[in-house]
Amino acid sequence: MATILLVEDNEMNRDMLSRRLERRGHKILIAVDGEEGLLKTEAELPDIILMDMSLPKIDGWETTRRIKQNPKTAGIPIIALTAHAMKSDEDRAREAGCNDFDTKPVDLNRLLEKINRQLNSAKGEN
C-alpha cells in the first residue's frame, strides 16, 4: 500500500486516523506541525500527504506552497484536511497547491476514495 504522511497537530485526530489507515495496510508517517511536515516530506518522499490546514509554526497553506515549490516534492499529492468546510476554504487550499480537499470529522470511506484517486492520478492512471 501507500506511504502516507499525516501532518496533524491534534493528537486525538492523529491517533485515530493513523490507526485506521494502518489497519488498511498503509504505512503512516507523522508530523505534528508544518515545519516537521516540510522536513519529513523531503526526507521520506511519501506517496501522498494528508495536510491539516490549521497547524502551529507554519500553517498548512504555507507548508503546501513550499512542498509544491520544491522540485523534489512538487509531484506528491496533498489532500487538505480541515474543519473549515466553506467553498472559500476549499478554494484557498487548492490555490495553495492541494490536489484535493476533505472536511473533519473525517469520513474514512470518502477519504480513502480520495486517497486512491490521487495515488492513481500520480501514477498516471485514471
ABEGO torsion letter per residue (X at the ends): XBBBBBBBABAAAAAAAAAAAAAAGBBBBBBABAAAAAAAAAAAGBABBBBBABBBGBBAAAAAAAAAABAAAAABBBBBBBABABAAAAAAAAAAGBABBBBOBBBAAAAAAAAAAAAAAAAGBX
